[in-house]
Amino acid sequence: MRSTLGTLAAVVVTVPFLTAWKVDVERRAVSTQVPAPATPADARPQRHEAAHASAPIVLAYHDIQPEPTNDYTLTPKQLDDQLAALTKAGYRSLTTDEFTRYLATGRTPSPRSVYLTFDDGTRGLWTYADQILAKHKMTGSAYLITSRVGKHRPYYLSWAEIDRMAGSGRWDFQNHSHDGHTRAAVDSSGRKGAVLANRLWLADEKRLESEKEYRTRVETDLDKSLRVFADHDLPKPRVFAYPYSEAGAPTNLAGQTTSVLEQLLHARFDTTLTNSSSRPLPAGPRAAAAGQVQRMEVMRATTTDALMKRIAEWTSRVPDEVPEPLRHPEQWRFPTSLSGTDVSALTGKGLEKGTYVQAAHLPMATADWHTYRVDATADRLKGPQTGVSIKVGHGSLHPSVVTVSASELRVTEQPVGAEQRVTVRKLTQTAKHRITVKVSPRSVQITVDGTSLTVRATDRPAPARTNGGFSLAVRNAGEDTPWPRFTSLRVSP
């Protein structure tokens, strides 16, 4: 009896202290929110008469802090200004469910939409970004590194903060790995790479991981992350964001092993996100088929004007909207090695150094074109040293390149992972040719003056492999020969 009374007394004395301690821990685990910055009230959506609904633009943010310490962190005012500009331009935000539904069906609840993603799960999302989203009636998706939640406070979110964010209806939570957002040695020299995208160097054994060891390690990380979501009563994440966006970066995964990571991710998620891709993959049928969507990364140096300009460049268009591309120099994208080159390189100026120049027309905005027509006129064609090219299905897995010289039409099919096919037709020799290219999901029809050629795509699924806009190129390998040029270019449905 005396022992029992002693135990009860200890409980009576201890419970208030335990309760107070728990309340204090909970309080400290939930940071105080900062109200959204005050901005002018004139942020009412503008009316936009759009001929079609554009594909969503996926924006990649990181942390939000009043005094950024790195290039990836925005101030609350920067985020507020950007969301105000988006709202005023008529954009609404999508939840992850709405975004993945778009990828599956091609239907979006708004003609203009953005999918706001925030990588790493930093505390700034709760402290600063949450109230800014509330102010603009927008939603965000936080991509969690699950092993770091509640750790390294106050940098990362706590589970208590995540619980409140989920309860607000403004946030959903997606996957950024469990402990895979780190770098480690990937070869004997000690060079470091992303641990999910590379086989690791086992220093004690002086060798790389085997494919089986790599697969087991990555599977363990992904599955542990999914269990953490379930343990904290969060819905199963539907989208995975590559750590360091190394989906398109060089890795030491060779051959079949390269597809192992993709297989593991596609078995667990509806799609994946990356900020860098080897080919244009804006949200749309092409990206859905690839299981990977390219995001537009927003950095500290990204001004609101620059962001809105880039969004305009990524906004999907139809051929009716770009009938005469050569009249719009801002619509052409040259390789980074030709920085500063403009459209005049295609219309007669050429290059001061080099023999070949190529440029893509709005590659992100036209990535899902599948039925269109290009009419062009080229002149100054002289002998085999000069020529012009039109590539259709630019950035697809099965582009076709139409090359015209003074006396020859050459069509080159370039299927990824297969041998290219070349078809040649002789032309009446002349310095000037009129070229028509008609693109459909199942064929490419080319006419140069009176000579016609049809390439039929009978061996490939149309949306997955053939979608894409076009690029132009001119070549001049002759000495003291004027550069060939496009004198006219028209695009139509």
Salt bridges, closest charged atoms under 4 A:
ASP24 OD1 - ARG27 NH2 2.71
ASP24 OD2 - ARG28 NE 2.91
ASP42 OD1 - ARG44 NH2 3.92
ASP42 OD2 - LYS88 NZ 3.48
ASP80 OD1 - LYS135 NZ 3.18
ASP80 OD1 - HIS136 NE2 2.77
ASP81 OD2 - LYS77 NZ 2.77
ASP97 OD1 - ARG238 NH1 3.00
GLU98 OE1 - ARG92 NH2 2.86
ASP119 OD2 - HIS176 NE2 3.86
ASP119 OD2 - ARG295 NH2 2.78
ASP120 OD1 - HIS176 NE2 3.23
ASP120 OD1 - HIS181 NE2 3.44
ASP130 OD1 - ARG170 NE 3.01
GLU161 OE1 - ARG153 NH1 2.94
ASP187 OD2 - ARG191 NE 3.04
GLU205 OE1 - ARG207 NH2 2.82
GLU209 OE2 - ARG217 NE 2.81
GLU213 OE2 - ARG207 NH2 2.89
GLU219 OE2 - ARG268 NH2 3.97
ASP223 OD1 - ARG268 NE 2.80
GLU246 OE2 - ARG183 NH1 2.79
ASP270 OD2 - ARG238 NH2 2.77
GLU297 OE2 - HIS62 NE2 3.80
GLU313 OE2 - ARG333 NH2 3.22
GLU321 OE2 - HIS52 ND1 3.86
GLU324 OE1 - ARG327 NE 3.07
GLU324 OE2 - ARG490 NH1 3.85
GLU330 OE2 - HIS328 ND1 3.51
ASP375 OD2 - ARG373 NE 2.70
ASP379 OD1 - ARG485 NE 2.81
GLU408 OE1 - ARG410 NH2 3.25
GLU408 OE2 - LYS426 NZ 3.77
GLU413 OE1 - HIS398 NE2 3.43
GLU413 OE1 - ARG421 NH2 3.39
ASP449 OD2 - HIS433 ND1 2.64
ASP459 OD2 - ARG421 NH2 3.98
ASP459 OD1 - ARG460 NH1 3.66
